Amino acid sequence: MRKIPGVHWSKTYCGWTIPDTMENRAKCGLSNTTAVETLVLQKQTFSAKPQTLNTHQSDNLKTTKLQTSKTALSCISANNKEQLIQFLQQLQLKAYSPSTIRTYRNEFAQLLKMIDKFPVQNLEPKHLQRYLLYCIKNGLSEHGIHSRLNALKFYFEQVLKREKFFFEIPRPKRPEQLPKILNEDELKRMFAAVKNLKHKAILFTAYSAGLRVSEVVNLRIRDIDSKRMQIFVQRAKGKKDRVVNLSVLVLDVLRQYIKQQITKPQYYLFTGPDGLQSYSERSAQKIFQEAKKQAGIYKDVTFHSLRHSFATHLLEKGIDVKYIKELLGHFDIRTTERYLHVRKEQLVNILSPLDSLYEEKELDARIAATDYTKKRTAKY
C-alpha cells in the first residue's frame, strides 16, 4: 500500500488512503462503487436499534450489541441506502467536517435501521415524534436527542427541501451543566506527576493556551511563532483560525522536547514514533487520565477540563470575558459566559447570616462576662 503514489495515512479514518482513480479502485475491488458509497462502507460502529415503528411492539424491544457499518447497512433497504448516499453527498457539498459527517451518518442510520423497508422520505412529523419518544424511553440523553434531531433536520430540510418540517417536533431542554475545572493546586500536582517530557509538553500547551485536544495534536511546527510569542491555531472547530499567546515556560519545554527526540518531528509538533504522523487524540487523553491518577485527583474531569480551567482562571484574574471569548475561539459570547457561573461557585465560601448571628451573640456573651469580672474585681 505504501508504494502506491499519493498514499498517506488518514487520522480521520485510521487507515491508509490512496488517490481515487479507476486503477486504484480496481485494485481494491471497488470498480463499480462510487466514492460516496465507499465512505458509507467505512468501518464505523452503530448502536443497533430495533427495526420497527409499531408502538405495540416497542415496549418489548431491547438494544442489541454494537455492529459494524457493513452489518448495519445490510439491514437498510435499497431505497433507504440510496437516501443515505444522497444525505452524505449533501453533507460533503456543504463542506461539513469529517467528524460531523460521521456523527450525522451514525444518527441517520439509527432511524434507517429502525424503519427497515419503510421509505424514509415518506415519514411524517408524527412518526418522528414517536421515534424520538422511543429513543428517550431507551435512555438517550438530551444531548443525544439534539444530535439526532440535527441530523434528521438536515436530511428533511436540506436534502428533501421540506421547510418547517420540524415545526411540530419539540426539542428537549438541555441540562445547564457547569464546566468541570481543576484548581491551580491540582494542576501543579498533575503537571509534577508527569515525567515524560513529550507528555508534559502536550499538557502544558493545552492548558497554557486553552486548546482542545484536536487542536493540540494537529499543531504544526510552523504554528509556534517564538518571535511574536504566539501560537497559530489553524481551522479549529467551525473552520475558524485564531491566534493565542505562547507561554515562555511552554516555549522552553517545547524546545527541550524537540532536542530530546531521536526522530525529530517533520511537520506536526507532536508525533508518533515515526516523526511523521500527528499524535492521536486518544493517546493525549490517556496521558491526561494517567497524570490525574498519579496526582491523586478523583474529580470526574477530562482533557477538555484543561481548556475549562484556562478560561476560569483567566476570569478569576480579572481578564474581560470578551477577550477570553477570542482566545477560546467561541462564536457566541453566551458560550463563554458559562464560566461566569463557575466563578460564582466562590459564593459558597460566604458565611451564612445564621452563622454570623450566633458568632455575634457568642462574642457579646464573652464581652459581657469580661465586663462583669472587671466590675467584681473593682468592687473588692
N, C-alpha and C positions, 0 to 999 in steps of 0.2 A: 504493500500500500504506500509506503513512504517513497518508493521510487517513481510513483506517478507524478508527472509535472503538475505543479499547482496544489499539491496536497498540503493540508495543515490541520492541526489539532483544534477542535472546537470545544471550548468550555461549556457552551450552552447545551450541546447535545452529548457531551462526554464521549467523543469519538472522533476518528479521522474523517475529514471531509475532502472531496475531490471535485474538480470542475464538472458542472452539469453539461456533459456532451453526450451525443449518441453513442460514441465509442465506449465511454466510461459506463453509461447505463447498461450497454450490452454486457460488459464485464461483470456487472453486479446483478444481471438478470432482471433489469428494470427497463428494458427497451420499450415496453408498452405502458409504462407508468409515468404519469405526469409528475412534475416537481412538487406540486401541492400534495398529491396523493402520497408521495414519499415522506413529506412532512407529517402527514396523518399517521403513517405507519411507524414513526419513530417510537422507540420503546418509552413508554410512559405509564405510570400506574394510575388506575382509576378505582375509585371506591364503588364497587358494583352495587347497583340498586335493583330491586325487583322490577320486572318489566310489565307493568300494568297501571292503568288509571282507574281500575274498578275499586270503588270505595268500600264495597262489601268484603273484598279480599285483603285490602291494605293493612288491616289491623293485625293480621296473622303473618305478614311478610317480615323477613329479617334480612339484615345486611350480610352479604357474603364476604369472602376474603378478597384481598386486593388482586387484581388481574392486570396483565399487560395490555397495552392498547390494541395489539393484534387480536387478542381474545375478545376484548371489548367491542372492537369493530365488527367481529364476526357475528355479534348479537344485534347489529344495526341493519335495518333493511336497506335495499339498494337505493330507494328513493331518499331515505334519510342520510345515507352516506354521501349522496350527491349534494344534499343540502349542507352537510358538514364541510365538504370541499369548497362550496361557494362561500361559506362562512369564513373559512381560513383565507381564501383569496381576498375577500374584502378587508380582513384584518391586515394582510400584507400590503394591499394597495394604500391603506391609510397609514402605513409605516409604523404599526404598533411594535413595541419591543418584543423580542423573543420570549421573555418571561411572561408578558401579558398575553401573548398568543397561546402559550402553553396553558396558562390559567383559564382563559376563556374556552379553549378547546376542551379541557377537562370538565368544566362546568356544563358546557353544552352537551357533551357526550353523556353526562348523567341523565339528562332529560331524554335523549335519544334511546338510551338503553331501557329506560322506564316505559316508554310508549311502544316499544317493539316495532311492529309493522305499521302502526298508525302514522300517516303523513304528518310530519311536524308542522308544515305550512298550513294545515287545516285546524290547528289548535286555536281555541278561543280564550279570552281572559279568564273565564270561569274554570277552564281546565288547568290553567297555570296557577290559579289560586288554590285549587285542590292539591296540585303537585307541591307547591311551596308549603302548604299546611302539613303535608305528609313529611316533608324534609324537616320541619320544625319539630314535629312529634318524634322523629327519629334522631333528635339530638343535634341537628345542625345549628351552629351558633349564629348570633345576629350578624357577625362579620361574614360568616359563610353564606348566609342568605343574601346579603348585599352583593357579594361577589357573584353569586349565581344569577341574581337579578340583573346585574350589569351585563353579563354575557348574553342572557336571553333578550334583554332590551336591545343590545347591539344587533342581534340576529333579526328580530322582528321589525326594528325601525331602520336599520342601516342596510340590511340585505333585502328584506321584503318590502321596505319603504312604507310600513304601516305607521302612520303618525298617531301619537297619543294612544298607542295600543296598551300601554301600561297605566293609563289614567285611573283605572278602577282597581289596580293592584297596589295595596298599601305596602310600605316598607317598614320593617320592624325598627323600633327605636334602638339605636346603638347604646351600649353602656358607656357612661362617661368615666373612663379609666385614666387615672393619673399615670404619667410616665414613671417607670421604676428606675431609681438612681442609686449610685453609690456615693457615700460621703468621702471627703478628702482623706480621712484616715484609712478607710477601707481601700481606696485607690493606691495609697502609698504601700500598704501591706501587700496588695496584689502585685504591683509592679516589682516590689522587692523579692517576691517569691519566684519570679521568672528569671531563670539563669541563662537560657538560650538567648543570644544577642539578637537573632532574627525575630524571635517571638516577642522580645521586649520592644524592638523597633516597631513591629506591627501594632502592638497595643498602645505604645506612646503616640504614634502617628494618628491612630484613630481617635484617641481622647483629646490630643492637643488641638486638633482641627475640627472635631465633631463630625467625622466621616462615617458613612455607612460601611458595612463590611464589603459590599460590592465595590465601593469607591476605593477602599484601601487596596484590595488585591488587584485592581485594574490601574493603579498608579504606574505611570511610566517614569523612567529615569529623568527624562527631559521635563517632566512636570514639576520637579523640585528646582526652584529658582533661588539659589543661595545668595545671589547678589541683591535681589529685591526682598529676600526673606519671605517668599510666597510659595504656596502650593496651588497648582492649576488642576482643578477637578473637571475632567472633560466628559461631556454628555452623561451627566448623572441622571437621577430619576427625573422623568419628564423631559429627557434630552436637553437638559439645561446645564450650561457651563457656569463655573463660578471660580473665584479666587479666594483662598483663605490664608491666614498668616502661618508662617513657618516658624516654629519654636526653635530657639537657639539650642536648647537641650536636645530636641529631636534631630536637628541637623548633625550634631555631634555623634549621636547614637547611630544615625544612618551611615555616616562616614566610617565609623568603626565596623559596622555590619558589612559594608561593601569590602573593606580591607580584609576582613576575616574569611570571606567566601573563597573557596578554592576555585569553583566555577563561577566566574563573575556574571552577574545579570547582564543580558544583552539589550533588552528592550523594556521589560517590566521591572519595576523596582523590587518587588518581592516575587521570587520564582521558586519553582521546584528544584530538584537536584540537577536537572539538565541545564538550568540557567536560561531556558527559552520560554517555557510556558509559565503563565502567571500562577501565583499561589491560589489554591482553591478556597472558596468561601467556607466550605465545610471544615477545612483544616484550620482556618483562622478562628472559627467558632470553637473548635476543640481546644485551641490554645487558651482562649478566654476561660472556658469552663475548667480547664486544668489549673490555671492560675488562681481562679476563685477558690477552688478546692484546697490548693496549697496554702492559701491565705486564711483559711478557716472562715470563709464568708458563706453563709447559708441562705442569703436572700435569693428570691426567685428572679434573677436578673440574667440577661443575655448580652451578647456582644453589642447589640444596639443600645444597651444601657450606658455604654461609654459616651455615645452621642447625646443621650438624655442628660447625663451628668455634666457634660461640657456646657450645654445650654443653661442648665440650672445654676451651675457655679458662676458662670458669667453674669447671670441675672442677679445673683446674690452679691456680686462685686460692684453692682451699680451700673452695668452696661445696659443701654437702652434696648428694649425688646425689638425695635426696628432694625438695629444693627445685627442682632442675633439672628433675625429672620434671614438676612442676606448671607450670613456666614453658614447657616444651615441649608440654604437653597430652597426655602419654602416658597410656594406660590402665594399662599394665603396667610395673612398675619394671624388669623384665628388659629392656625395650626401651631404657630409659635407661642401664642398666648396660653397654651396649656401649661407652660412652665410657670406662669404666674400662680396657678393653683398649687403647684408643687411647692413654690416658695411660701405660700400661705400655710403650709403644714407647720411652719415655725410657730404658728399661733398656739399650738398645743403646749408650748412651753410657758405660756402666760398663766399665772396662778388664777384659780377660780376666786371670785369675790367671797365665796363661803370660807375658803381657806384664809383669806386675808382678814375676814371678820373675826375668826377665832384667834388668829395671831394677835390682832389688836387688843382683844379682850384679855388675852394672857399677859400682854405687855402692861396693860392698865392694872391688872391684878398685882404684878410684880412691883410696879411703881407705888401702888397703894400700900403694899406690905412694907416697902422701904421707908415710906413716909411715916407709917405707924411705928416702926422700930426707932426712927430718929426722934419722934415725939416722946416715946417711953424713956429713951436714953437721956433726953434733955430734962425730963421730969425728975428723974432720980439723980 
